[in-house]
Amino acid sequence: MDKTSMIFGNRMSNSVIKKAQKSQEKNKKKYGDDSHVDYPIAIVDNEYIGEALGVKNILLTEKTGGEDFDIEKGIIVGNIRMGFGHYRISMAIASAARALGYTPYWMDLNSYPHTTCTKLISAQNDLYSLGSRISQRSKLFNRLVWEPMNYEGFRQLSYNATDQKNAELMAPVYRNVPKEVPVVATHVWPAQAALHAGMKYVVNAIPDNWPMALHYAEGSIHTVQTHYAYQGYRIGNGMLKKKVVKPMPADSLLYTGHYIDHELVSNIEADCEARIRRCKDKEPMRFLLTIGGAGAQMEIFAGVLRYLLPYIKAGKAAVYVNVGDYINVWEGLKELIPSMQQFTTEHINNWSDTTAFAEWALGEKITGIHAFCHENIFEAVYCTNLLMRSCDVLVTKPSELAFYPVPKLFIKRVGGHEQWGAVHSAEIGDGTLECQDMEHTIQMLQMFLDDEQYFENMCHNIIRNKEQGIYDGAYKVVELAMSRQVPKSSR
């Protein structure tokens, strides 16, 4: 299926088409062409989040076996590891699917190292992570390369044209997947690849609030988390630079609200009430610092920890630090701030300890610094979700976490597209403006520590947002995917 020459009725120029074809040929030579390979599949329980979220993994293996697909109740969560965000959104979709009585199948297109698909995605992931880290160290690189690429480069239809051509190389991983099982993709490549492979029911869950043609997968139903994103994606705003773009058909795009885990949504009132009680009782304010999947924010974390250390000593603040799977970041923080070690408890590569602490923290007083790191990607990502319920303030860059129902302090973004997550959060009242330097980050820390009303207002806003259905996006995405499969007469 040629999805490169024409995108929602917008014809691409010959030069754009040739560039896309050239990119595909280059990647074939570099990573191979397995379009004629027959990959057997197997379904097994996910040993890390299988029990918590009911997730089963789709494996490509020479040995078939395990369970068969549940054609009636099964739903594929198509994703990649590129940073932590797409995994986290996938977990939200899986959580909602389980809560609604469905079986979520986890299909990570970046987890099959013998395939052209994974080789291609893995190389792109490495480049993105490198760029993210350099952007945090070099203002010049960030201004001249990283911000323009993330803000305008990914925005153009020409970028989508090239991606569509390369996604043809990813399609073989779906060859033996039953075509009737719905796919919810939390990155555009699993959506594009599914369509090229002939999957019949594909929902493309777009993460970003900044509309970019990067996220188009024509033939799928696109979902967005905000009304701002709906407007921008519907008309292709700025995607042919200053030219007017032919809009998406109305039935190709749907606003759903934020993609949030059932476990978090169902406990919003209780968790916010607990935050307000702790504030009134003058318990230490709990800050959760969570690093992104590119591991690019150690210097900012260090600045936050240095500022909070006197408050930690005085029993006015407590800190959770989740460095994901970047143990080097935690070791670096200890070297930068040796004085914090006397207040620190480490929870390193011990998942049972982490889950027990997260449960215990819901009802007990927390003091000091608690550091978390897990080598396994599922544990590294889901740790933040578990700790989120008992924290008071989430300190994060404004990426996928900008949409989560917890008071948020936004540190400097990694890529221009992320700033719009902070703008949206500030507008609905559950997060701060983006703090682009340490001085403004410290100002916001002071606001949370010193202004009780400022903090409580965020908690009340989160409860009101829930009443309006703003955090119900994951449920709606799952219902949409399953409604495409099940005839109306049988629903």
N, C-alpha and C positions, 0 to 999 in steps of 0.2 A: 504494500500500500504506500503510494507516494504521498507523504505528508510534509514534504519539503517545499515543493513548488507553489503550493497554495495553502494559506493558513487563514481559516475562517473567511474565505472569499478574497483575501488579499494576496495577489499574485506576487511572488518573489522575482527579482530580476535575474537575468541569466548569470550575472557575476556571483550573486548570492548562492544560486543553485550549484554552480561549478565549485565554489569554495566549500560547500557542504559535501559534495561528492569527493573532493580532494581530501577533506578531513577524514571521511570514512575509509578511503583507500589507504591513507597513511596509518590509520589505526588497525586496519586489517594486517598490514605488513608488520606492525609492531606487536600486536597482541593475538594475531591469528584470526581465522574465520571458521567457526564451528557450526555454521548454519545447517550442516548435514549430519551433525552428531545427535544421536538419540540418547538423552540423559535419563536414566531410570530415576524414579523418585521414591522416597520413603517418608513416612510421617512418624515422628516420635515426640514424646513430651519434652517441653523445654525444662531443663533441670534447674533453671534459675528463677524464672517467673511463671513456670507452669502451674505451680500450686497457687500462687497469689492471683494470677490473672487468667488461668485456664488455657494458657498458650501452648500450642503444639508447633514444632518446627517442621518445615518442609525442607528435606535434604535432597541433594542430588548425589547419588551414590551408586556404585556398581552393584551393590546388594539391595535389592528391593525388599520390602517388608514393612513391619509396623502396621498401622491402621490404614483403612481406606478413607478417602474423603467422605465427609458427610455432605452430600449434595444438597440436602434440604436445609440444614442448619449451619453449614460451614461458611466462613467468610475469610478470605485471604487478606492479610495485612502486608502489603508490598512496601518494602522500605530499603534504605541503604544506611550504612554508617558513614555519614559525612558530618563531623561534629557530633554532638549529642542530641540535637533538636529533633531530627527525623525519627530517631529511636524513641524519644520521649513522646512525641505525638502518636507514634505507633502503639505505645503502651496505653495511651489514653483510649485509642480506638478499640484495642483488645479488651480493655477493662469495661468499656461500655457494651461491647458485644457480649461479653460474658454476663453482664448484669441484665441484658435483654434476652438471655437464654440461647445465645448462639455460640458456636465453637470458633475461636480465632486461630487461624493458621499463620504462622510467622514466616515470611519469605523475604530474606535479606539478600538482595542481589549482589551485595558486596561480601558474601560469605562462601562463594563457590570458587576457590582459587584455581581450579583446573579449567575454568571457562573463560572465553573471551570477555564475557559480560563483567565478571569480577575484576579481571586484569585491567580493563578500561576504567571502571569506576574507581578502583583502588588507586590508580595513577592520578586521577583527577582529585581524589580525596587528599592525597599526599601534597599535591600542589596547593590546594585550598588551605590546608593546615599550615603549610609553610608561609603562604601569603598572609594569613591571619597573624602569625607570630611576628613576621617582619613589620607588618603595619603598626603593631604596638610599640616597636622599637625605633622606627624611622618615620618621622613626621613627613619627610619629603616623599618617601615611597607611598605612604598612606594618601597624601594629597594628590600625587600625580598618577598613581597606578591603582591602588586598592579601592579607594572611594569611587573614582570614576567607573571602574569595572563593575563593582557591586551595585552602583546606583543607576548608571546609564547603559553600560555594556550589556548586562543581563536583561535590560528592559526592552531591547530591540527585537522585532520579529525575525531579523536575520540571524540572531543567536538561536532562536527556537528552530529555525530551518536546519541549522547545522546539527543541533541536538537530535532532532527527529531522524536525520540520516544516520547518526551514530547509534541511536536507540535500536535500529534494525539489527545491529550486532548483538544486542542484549536479548532479543526475543527467544533464542533457542532454550533458555532456562525454563520457559513456560511450556515447552513442547508436550510434555506428558501430564500437565495439570488439566483436569477436567474443565472444559471451556465454559460450563454453566455456573461454576462457583464464582460468586462476586469477588471483585478485587477492590480494596480500598488502598490507594497508594498515598504514602505520606511524603514522597518526593516524586517529581515529575518523571524521572527515568523509569521506575517500576510501572507507572501508568502508560507511558509511551511504549515500553517494551511489551506490556500486556496486550495493547491494542494491535501492535505489529504481529503478535503471536496468535491473534484471533480470539482473545478472551472476550466474552459477550457483554459482561456487565462490569464496567470500570468506573469507579469514583475517584477523582483526583483531588485529594484534600490539600489545598494550597495553604502553606504556613504563613507567608509574609503579608504584612499590611501595606507594603509598597508594591503596586502592581508592576510585574515584570513578565514579558513574553516568555522568559525562561520556563515559567510554570504552565504554559499551555500544553495540553495533550488532547488535541481535537479528536472527537469520537467518544470521549469520556464525559461524565457530568462533573464539572468543577465546583468545589465548595470553597467558601471563604468565611473568615471569622468576623469580619467587620463590614459595615455598610460602605465605608470609604473604599475598601478593597473591591467590593461589588461594583461600584461605579467605575473605578479605574480599569478593572479587567473587562467589564462589559463593553466599554468603548475603545479598549486598547489604548488608553491615554498615553501619548508620547512614544508609542512603540514603533512608529515610523518617523521619529523625530517630530517635525512640525506638521507633517501631513495628517489629514484626517483618516482614521483607520475604520474599515468596515467593522461594525460591532459583532460580538458573539451572538448567536441565537439565544433567545430568552431561556430555552429549555436546556442550555448547556452550562448554566451558572446558577448557583443557589447560595444565599446567605444562610448559615447555620448557627452562628455563634462560636464561642471558643471551644477548642478541642481539649477537654479536661477529663481526667480519670473519674470513674464513678465513685471511688473511695473518697476522693476529695470533694466532689460536688455534694454527695449525700451527707457530708459532715460539716458543711460550711457554717451553719448557724452555731453548732456546738463549738467549733474551733475558734470562731470570731468572739463568741461570748467568753471563752477561756482567755483569749488575748486581752480583752477589756478587763476582765477580773484581775489578771496578773498585773496589769498596768495600775489599777486602782489600789492593789495591795502592795505596790512598790517592790514587786519581785524583779530580779534582774531581767532586763529586756533582752530577748533572745534574737540574735542576728544569725541568719543562715547565709554563709558565703559559698557560692557554688560556681566553680570554674567551668568555662565552656569547653567543648570537645576539641578545640584547637590548642588548649593549654596556654592561652596568650595573655593572661591577666595577672600574673604573679606579682608584678610591681604594685598594681592597684590593691590587691589583697593585702600586701605588706603594709601599705599606707593605712588601710582601714584598721588592721590589727594593731598597729602602733598607736593610732588614735584611741582605740577602745581599751587598750591595756590598763590605763589607770581606772577606768570604769569597771573593768573585770576585777581588778584588785579590790575595789571598794564595794563589790557586790551589787553594782548597778547595771551591769551588762553581762551576758553570757554569749558565747559564740560557738556555732557549728561551722566547721570548715570541710566542705566536700571537694576534694581535688580530683574527683573522678578516678581515672586510671593513670593519673600523672603523679607517681610517687616522687619524681624529681622536683615537682613544684612544692610538695610538702617539705622535702629535705631542704630546698632552697629557702623556704620561709623560716625554717628553724635556724638556718645559718644567719639570715638577715636579722632575726629578732630572737636571739638566744634567751632573753629574759622572760619570754612567754612560756618556756618549757615547764617551769614549776607549776603552772596553772593548767597544763595540758594533759588530757587523757586521749590516747590513740586507739582508734578502732580500725585497724589495718588488715585487710583481707580476711575478715572474720564476719561473714554474713549473718550468722546466728546472733552474734553479739550486736551487730548493727540493728537488726530487726527488733531484738529485745530492748535495746536502748530507745528506739523510736517509739515503741509501745509504752515503755516506762515513763518517758518524758511527757506523755500526754497528761499524766496526773501528778507528777512530782516536781519539786523545785530543782532547777538546773543552775549550776554555777560553773565558772571556769571556761576553758576552751576544749571542745571535743573535735578531734580530727578524724576524717573518714577517707579511706582510699581503698579501692577494690580493682584488682587486675581484670576481672571479668567485666565486659562492657555492659551487660544487663544490670549487674549489681552497681557499677559505677554510675549509671544513669538513674536507676530506680531509687538509689539511696536518697537523692534530693527529694523525690516524691514522698518517701516515707517521713523524712525529717520536716517537710513543709507543714504538716499538720500541727506540730507542736512549736514551730518557730513563731516569732512575732513579726519579724521583718526579713524578707528575702532580699539579699544584695546580689544583683545579677546584671549582666549586660541585657539590653532590651531585645532579646531574640525570642525564641518560642516561649520562654518563661514569662514574657511580658503579659501573657494572656491568662496566667494562673491566678486563682482566687485567694491571694494572700497579699498583705501590704508589701509593697516592693520599693526598694531604693535602686534606681538604675545608674550603674556606672557607665563609663565610656563604651560606646558601641564598637563592634568589630565589623566594619562594612557599612556603607551609607544607608542601605536598605533597612537596617535594624532600627534606625532612629524613629521610624513611624510606629513601631511597637510601643515605644515610650509615650509618644504623642497620644495614641489611642488610650493607653492605660491612664494617663493623666486626665483625659477627657471624661472617662467613666469613673474616675475617682479612686482607683485601687492601686495607684502607683505614683511615683514622683516624676518630675521632668528628668531628662537625661543629664547626668552630671559629667561634663566633658573634661574636667580636671579634678585634681585632688582637693583643691580648696572648696569647690562646690559639693563634692562628695562629703567632706567633713561638715559643711553647713547642713546638709540633709541629715547626717548622723545626729547632729545637735538637735535638729527639729524633732526627730523621733524620741530622743532621750529627754528633752526638756518640755515639749509641748504635748501634753496629754490629749488635748482636744484634736490636734492634728492627726495623731495616731488613731484615736477612736473613730474619727470621721471616716477614715479608710475602711475600718472594720464594718461600720454601718453601711457604707457604700457597697461593699462586697455582698452583704446580705440582700440589699435592695437589687443589686444586679442579678443575683440568683432568682429572685422573685420575677424578674423580667425575662428569664430564660437565657441570659447572655452566656452562661457557662454550660449550656446544654448541647453544644455543637457536636461532641463525639457521639451522643445518642442519635442525633439527627442524621449524621453521616452514615451510621450503621443502618438505621431504618431506611434511608434512601437506597443504600446498596441492596438490601434485602428486598425492598419493594420492587426493584427492577427485575428480580428473579421470580418472585411469587406473583402469579396472576391475581388481579384485583378480586376476582370472583371467589378466591380461596382465602382471602385475608379477612 
